[in-house]
Amino acid sequence: MTTQTKTVHSTYTWRAIQQSDIIAIREMTAAAVEVDKSEGSATEESLNQIFQILGERVETNTQACIAPDGNLAAIAFFLTRPGEAEYLAMIDGHVHVDHRRKGLGSYILGWLESRAREDYENIDLDVPMVIRTSCADHLQDRIDLFEANGFEASRYSYKMQRDLHLPITEKSLPSSLQLKGWTKELDQSMMAAFNEAFQEQWGVPEMDEQLWEQFFTGVPQFRPDLTYLAMDGETIVGFCLNWVDQAKNEQTGIQEGFIEAVGVIPEWRGKGVASALLGQSMREFLAAGMERAALDVDTQNPTGALGLYEKLGFEAVRRTITFTKVIR
């Protein structure tokens, strides 16, 4: 089932998601904010990013559910990432609040798994196939759906926030290091430092130029003027890559700076590099008009990142559960 329509419950039809659906998707996710207690609706920027990442595969890797009145009732999409260790399919979907409890969620999940399996059969790699998705820990209907379909909770993460008007402790880099702002010329070196810093991290793939641009420094939220590097001569030993999602800030009414990735290469850990970079980022966020800083952290991060963020005044405000299903 790709571009052809398919009848579900004799009333709904399905087709690939189209660029013209963006407004309807935004309205659908906005309608669920109060019900799901979510942080906000999908933004035009975030939806355009999905289209860009999918490219031509939007025709095969997405589905839009159309209600009898012609309105959007649900969406589904997935991204795949072949790798040396596993073949990963990252799946996601959403059902309009007016069309829930009709079996659409189960149908979406079944379609996503079926299509991911088809993709896997077409690759020439002898690696495990893994399907992964996530939801906030208070969405019991989604948790029940995933578990009923063989998914298991595999990881937990926090979104953490910090009020930038509270005192920010001054932390300096080790005397042999220099603080520099991001430049285009240093971008590939920062990617290499990211790969070295995150090589032990669960669920973090090794970046190539395409992935790095799609997910980090090529996105509209990236703030090069607020991104900082710790340099040992010409070598990047630490970084704090920062975003500002202005569309989301307008939705929430709060100016938030987001610490998208902070990392230190192994031989420089435990020397205060991350603390100095985070302190610099928070001060610059405040100077740029931000009211709070936020970040996501894996609760089982082996580098002790959670404890560091707590020491710097960050507090957990939301927990997300990652669910995994191993196909083979």
Buried (B, 14 or more C-beta within 10 A) or exposed (E): EEEEEBEBEEEBBBBBBEEEBBEBBBBBBBBBBEEBEBBBBBBEBBBBBBBEBBEEBBBBBBBBBBBEEEBBBBBBBBBBEBEEEBBBBBBBBBBBBEBBEBEBBEBBBEBBBEBBBEBBEEEEEEBEBBBBBBBBBEBEEBBEBBEEBEBEBBBBBBBBBBEBEEEBEEBEBEEEBEBBEBEEEBBEBBBBBBBBBBEEBEBBBEBEEEBBBBBBBBBBBBBEEBBBBBBBEEBBBBBBBBBBBBBBBEBEEEBBBBBBBBBBBEEBBEBBBBBBBBBBBBEBBBEBEBBBBBBBBBEEBEBEBBEBBBEBBBEBEBEBBBBBBBBE
